[in-house]
Amino acid sequence: MQKRLLFVCLGNICRSPSAENIMNYLVAEQGKSDLIICDSAGTANYHTGAAPDRRMAVAAKKQGITLTGRARQFTMQDFVEFDLILAMDRDNYQNILALDPDQKYRHKVKLMCDFCTSHSDQEVPDPYYGGVDGFDYVIDLLFDACKGVLNSTHLSS
């Protein structure tokens, strides 16, 4: 049975497209590209249509990942279309849940770092206003979390 994952951050140019592309890479490595479909979105529309941040793309490339995609804003339809919605931080998480006042889809929304196995972070930090080290760290953190998601019970059945 196919599973659909949506990764969500604020502007959809750094963290969430990185998570989407890392997960696509890991899924392809396991030969499951037909079983697990990934996308990403932002809670804000600041960068709609923009490619992933250049600095994030450089950090991802160091780990063998090419960032693709264009920024888009999270929509109500995403609640219906995706099985698991992964927020990068608590603000993103709360902004997503605010669009679901009846809590019909709350069970689908999780924090990305809840799936980390070797990092203790509670949230994926936004590297946008920081230096190169921040982008590199986020890629490492997202690899950890994506591996955790891939091995989680959320993708079984």
Secondary structure, 3 states (H helix, E strand, C coil): CCEEEEEEECCCCCHHHHHHHHHHHHHHHCCCCCCEEEEEEECCCCCCCCCCCHHHHHHHHHCCCCCCCCCCECCHHHHHHCCEEEECCHHHHHHHHHCCCCCCCHHHEEEHHHHCCCCCCCCCCCCCCCCHHHHHHHHHHHHHHHHHHHCCHHHCC
